[in-house]
């Protein structure tokens, strides 16, 4: 399945695929970035800054060479939006 055909999980609370909020749980680091590859979930880290977590997610997508990571990815679209 191509990347562009997959939507966010129903429990996604950030609007960006692979980024979840941990604020409700009272954690110091408010955002967790993760990515799935080959049926395995890889945790990319926990961050206090939302933009930093999205940047890590985007880099992981590009390193994996995901089709559509430069146009269809919510991480790419978010980063593109803040640089304009």
Secondary structure by P-SEA (a helix, b strand, c coil): cccccccccccccccccccccccccccccccccccccccbbbbccccccaaaaaaaaaaaaaaacccccccccaaaaaaaaaac
